Amino acid sequence: MKFPLQFIYDWYRGAIRHPQYRWWVILGTLVYFVSPFDISPDIFPIAGQLDDFVLLTLLITELFQMIVERLQNPDQVIVEDAPEGETIEVDAVSVDDSSN
């Protein structure tokens, strides 16, 4: 069975960009980083630090990418309380200035 790395990357990226799970993913990544119990124990010279380095790099990359996107689109409205796929209704307001 082949386990593609792209699947892991896509899952992690989707989880960290989901507002409901973002802080849990960040906390879980940091706990994994400092924990002595992981996929490849740190007692092995290179392989032990490699998984920690890859996960931490992925976390930092995604956080910086989200910050850059937020700075490039400061007017973008993000609704964090609405469930995914639910339509949010708003009242329409006319911007026509006919008082002149």
Backbone bond lengths (Angstrom), bond angles and torsions (degrees), N, CA, C in turn:
res aa  C-N    CA-C-N  psi(-1)  N-CA   C-N-CA  omega(-1)  CA-C   N-CA-C  phi
1 M - - - 1.453 - - 1.527 109.03 -
2 K 1.292 115.40 127.02 1.455 121.50 -179.09 1.540 108.54 -98.69
3 F 1.309 116.33 128.98 1.460 121.81 -178.77 1.524 108.10 -111.53
4 P 1.330 118.34 101.32 1.472 120.51 -174.73 1.531 112.46 -71.01
5 L 1.306 114.44 140.12 1.469 120.08 177.88 1.523 111.95 -68.83
6 Q 1.334 116.59 -27.35 1.464 120.20 179.09 1.531 110.38 -62.03
7 F 1.320 117.35 -35.34 1.464 121.15 177.55 1.532 110.58 -61.86
8 I 1.316 116.78 -44.69 1.464 121.13 179.88 1.528 110.40 -64.18
9 Y 1.331 115.94 -43.94 1.462 120.24 179.26 1.527 111.00 -61.76
10 D 1.337 117.42 -46.24 1.460 120.92 -179.59 1.524 111.69 -63.66
11 W 1.341 116.44 -39.93 1.459 119.76 178.92 1.528 110.41 -65.00
12 Y 1.324 117.03 -45.73 1.468 121.18 -178.57 1.525 110.43 -63.47
13 R 1.323 115.92 -44.02 1.458 120.17 -179.21 1.524 111.00 -63.81
14 G 1.323 117.24 -42.46 1.458 120.65 177.83 1.522 111.89 -64.77
15 A 1.324 116.71 -38.77 1.462 120.47 -178.89 1.523 111.56 -69.39
16 I 1.316 117.44 -40.60 1.469 119.56 -177.35 1.527 111.44 -75.90
17 R 1.312 117.97 -23.57 1.459 120.44 178.13 1.529 112.55 -87.19
18 H 1.313 117.42 -9.55 1.456 120.97 177.49 1.525 107.90 -81.09
19 P 1.325 118.24 118.72 1.471 120.62 -174.10 1.519 114.37 -57.98
20 Q 1.325 117.41 -31.06 1.451 120.32 -177.13 1.529 112.18 -72.74
21 Y 1.330 117.17 -30.81 1.460 121.23 -175.76 1.525 114.00 -106.96
22 R 1.319 118.20 -3.42 1.468 122.24 -172.47 1.519 112.73 -53.91
23 W 1.314 117.41 -53.45 1.469 120.18 -175.30 1.519 111.76 -69.42
24 W 1.330 117.66 -29.82 1.462 120.24 175.88 1.517 111.02 -67.70
25 V 1.336 116.72 -39.66 1.465 120.46 179.35 1.524 110.47 -67.69
26 I 1.326 116.96 -41.52 1.466 120.61 178.45 1.530 110.09 -63.97
27 L 1.320 116.53 -46.29 1.463 120.25 179.01 1.534 110.89 -62.87
28 G 1.325 117.27 -44.02 1.462 120.98 178.74 1.512 112.45 -62.05
29 T 1.327 117.21 -39.25 1.459 121.07 178.41 1.523 111.02 -65.07
30 L 1.323 117.08 -43.60 1.460 120.06 179.93 1.526 111.87 -68.01
31 V 1.329 117.70 -37.57 1.464 120.78 176.90 1.522 109.76 -65.18
32 Y 1.333 117.27 -42.61 1.460 120.95 177.81 1.528 110.80 -61.48
33 F 1.320 116.43 -38.48 1.458 121.55 -178.58 1.526 111.99 -63.93
34 V 1.323 117.38 -41.49 1.464 120.07 -177.49 1.529 113.17 -90.73
35 S 1.324 116.73 -11.65 1.460 120.51 -177.93 1.531 111.25 -75.70
36 P 1.325 117.11 139.35 1.466 119.33 176.42 1.528 112.12 -77.01
37 F 1.325 117.45 -13.37 1.460 121.61 179.88 1.522 109.51 -99.75
38 D 1.312 117.44 109.48 1.450 121.07 178.00 1.528 110.19 -150.99
39 I 1.323 116.50 -173.55 1.464 121.61 -175.67 1.521 111.56 -58.85
40 S 1.303 115.90 -47.09 1.458 121.19 179.37 1.527 107.79 -122.30
41 P 1.329 118.29 105.18 1.468 120.36 -175.89 1.524 112.98 -56.40
42 D 1.311 115.33 148.80 1.459 121.30 -175.13 1.527 113.63 -72.80
43 I 1.320 118.04 -4.78 1.469 119.18 178.50 1.528 111.54 -74.37
44 F 1.330 117.11 -17.33 1.464 120.47 174.30 1.523 107.40 -84.92
45 P 1.336 118.53 124.29 1.467 122.48 -168.23 1.533 116.40 -50.89
46 I 1.296 120.02 -55.37 1.463 119.89 -174.84 1.522 111.35 -100.69
47 A 1.313 117.15 -47.04 1.461 121.23 -176.88 1.530 111.28 -63.93
48 G 1.298 117.69 -29.99 1.461 121.20 -179.05 1.507 113.53 -67.26
49 Q 1.309 116.89 -35.79 1.460 120.50 179.33 1.526 112.23 -90.47
50 L 1.318 118.02 -17.42 1.463 121.52 -175.58 1.526 111.77 -63.87
51 D 1.326 118.71 -46.18 1.459 119.45 -179.05 1.528 111.18 -66.73
52 D 1.329 117.62 -37.48 1.466 120.17 176.15 1.526 110.86 -64.09
53 F 1.319 116.51 -43.56 1.465 121.32 -179.83 1.528 111.41 -62.90
54 V 1.321 117.22 -43.66 1.467 120.97 -179.07 1.526 110.33 -64.27
55 L 1.314 117.42 -44.98 1.461 120.74 -178.76 1.525 111.52 -66.64
56 L 1.321 117.38 -42.16 1.464 120.66 178.76 1.530 111.12 -66.32
57 T 1.331 116.67 -39.18 1.464 120.70 176.49 1.515 111.08 -62.77
58 L 1.317 117.07 -42.15 1.460 121.60 178.13 1.521 110.90 -62.43
59 L 1.321 117.15 -41.93 1.469 121.23 178.49 1.524 110.92 -62.77
60 I 1.318 117.24 -49.39 1.472 120.87 -178.24 1.521 111.10 -63.85
61 T 1.324 117.46 -41.58 1.464 121.40 179.54 1.520 110.97 -61.11
62 E 1.318 117.04 -47.30 1.465 120.26 -178.67 1.525 111.61 -66.52
63 L 1.324 117.70 -40.05 1.463 119.58 179.00 1.524 111.45 -64.44
64 F 1.332 117.21 -43.41 1.465 119.74 178.11 1.528 111.26 -65.71
65 Q 1.306 117.53 -37.42 1.458 120.50 179.05 1.534 110.67 -65.59
66 M 1.327 117.46 -39.88 1.459 120.09 177.31 1.529 110.96 -66.89
67 I 1.330 117.52 -37.54 1.465 120.75 177.83 1.522 110.80 -65.19
68 V 1.322 117.19 -43.78 1.465 121.05 179.23 1.523 110.50 -63.21
69 E 1.324 117.97 -42.78 1.462 120.74 178.13 1.514 110.98 -62.69
70 R 1.331 116.48 -38.60 1.468 119.93 179.69 1.533 110.78 -67.86
71 L 1.337 117.50 -38.46 1.463 120.79 178.86 1.529 111.93 -70.74
72 Q 1.314 117.69 -32.50 1.459 121.11 179.20 1.522 111.75 -75.26
73 N 1.316 118.03 -28.73 1.462 122.67 -179.73 1.524 110.01 -125.07
74 P 1.339 118.03 70.08 1.473 118.86 -175.78 1.524 113.23 -69.52
75 D 1.339 118.08 -21.24 1.459 121.07 -177.98 1.519 112.73 -87.36
76 Q 1.310 117.77 -3.11 1.452 121.05 -178.24 1.523 109.89 -68.31
77 V 1.314 115.53 129.27 1.462 121.14 -179.59 1.516 108.00 -92.54
78 I 1.328 116.24 127.15 1.450 121.58 179.24 1.525 107.77 -115.75
79 V 1.313 115.75 120.95 1.451 121.21 179.38 1.517 107.58 -99.75
80 E 1.326 116.74 115.00 1.458 120.48 -175.77 1.526 112.63 -97.85
81 D 1.324 118.44 -16.95 1.449 120.27 -174.89 1.528 113.20 -90.41
82 A 1.316 117.29 -18.10 1.458 120.13 -176.32 1.522 110.84 -82.38
83 P 1.318 117.13 135.47 1.464 119.38 175.70 1.523 110.43 -64.79
84 E 1.310 115.56 151.73 1.458 120.73 -177.22 1.520 109.74 -63.86
85 G 1.326 116.15 134.72 1.446 121.67 177.64 1.525 113.51 89.03
86 E 1.313 117.88 -6.30 1.454 120.66 -179.56 1.526 109.24 -86.56
87 T 1.310 116.40 137.09 1.452 121.50 179.79 1.524 109.43 -83.83
88 I 1.315 115.24 135.72 1.453 120.99 177.74 1.521 107.41 -107.50
89 E 1.325 116.23 123.59 1.451 120.17 -178.61 1.521 109.98 -95.14
90 V 1.328 115.45 136.67 1.457 121.59 177.70 1.521 108.36 -130.12
91 D 1.334 116.59 155.95 1.457 121.21 177.40 1.517 109.57 -82.46
92 A 1.322 115.98 138.22 1.458 121.10 178.55 1.526 108.99 -82.37
93 V 1.318 115.95 140.13 1.454 122.42 179.23 1.514 108.61 -124.85
94 S 1.289 117.27 130.54 1.449 121.58 -179.60 1.530 109.78 -75.95
95 V 1.311 117.09 137.93 1.453 121.55 177.66 1.521 110.56 -109.68
96 D 1.307 115.97 11.37 1.456 122.08 179.38 1.524 109.12 -74.35
97 D 1.318 116.85 126.05 1.464 120.72 179.44 1.519 108.18 -101.93
98 S 1.325 116.27 90.16 1.473 120.97 -177.24 1.528 110.86 -100.90
99 S 1.294 119.09 14.57 1.467 121.99 -178.08 1.522 112.24 -84.02
100 N 1.343 118.54 -5.23 1.481 120.39 -179.39 1.467 112.32 -77.70
